[in-house]
Amino acid sequence: MESSRLTLPSPNVLRPKKLRAIRFLSIGLSHENRSTKPCIRLQGNWLRNAGFLPHGHLKVTVLKNKLILEPMMPGDMHDPGLQK
């Protein structure tokens, strides 16, 4: 069985010349199991430039009126259910 390794981009990839610090997005609705729930969709190359890599994991801290999103490295995952 072939193991997959997470390959990090070079520091130059993570630090683009100009990264917009603020983005304005809409909160949409997700329709699941006959109920509607708020949802936020994030996509774009700016995620990679900010350090969020495809197939990576994400830590979400929920505060009143604020979400904090942080990319996680494999060694940072404390929840055994997240580790592969």
N, C-alpha and C positions, 0 to 999 in steps of 0.2 A: 504494500500500500504506500503510495507516494504521499509524503507530508508536504503541506503547503506552508511556506514561510512568508511572513509579512515583510515586504521590502519597503523601507522608507525612502522617500525621495530625498535628493540632496537638499541641503539647507537653502540653496538658491530657489528651488521650486516652492518651498514653504514661505519664502519672503519675496513676493512679487514686488515690482517697482512701486506700484500703487495699489493698495488694498482698501476699498471703501469700508470704513468702520461701521457705518450705519446702513441698514437696509429696511425698507418698509414693505411688509407683506400683508396679505389678507388672511383672515381666519375663515376657513370654509366649513362645510358640513360633510360628514361621512355618514352614509346610511348603512347600518349593519343590524341584522337581526331585528328588523322592524323598529329600530330606534335611530335617532340622529344624534351625532356627537360632534363637537367641534374638532377640527383638524388643521394642522399647519404643515404645508409641504415645502421642504427645502430642497433645492436642486441648483446645480450650476458649478462651473469650474472654480468659483470663488470658495466653495467648501473645501476643495483640495488645497487651494492656496492658503487657507486658514488652518490647515492641518487635519482636516477630516477626510480620511482616505476611504475609497470604496472597500466594502466588506469589513470595515473596521467597526469598533464598538464605540458607544457614546454614553457618557454619564450625563444625566439630566437632574439638576437640582431645582426643586420647585419651591418658590417663595411666593408670598402674596404679590400679585401683579408682576411677577418676574420669573423667567426661566433662564437658567444658566446651563449652556451646553458646552461640554468639554470632551475632546477626543480622548480615548483610552488606549494605551499600549497593552499588549497581551499580559505583561507582568503586573499591570495595574488592576486587573480584574480580580476582585476579592470574592465575588459570588461564584461558587463552583459551577453553577448552572450556565454561566457565561463562557467558561473556558472550554475549548475544544480538545 
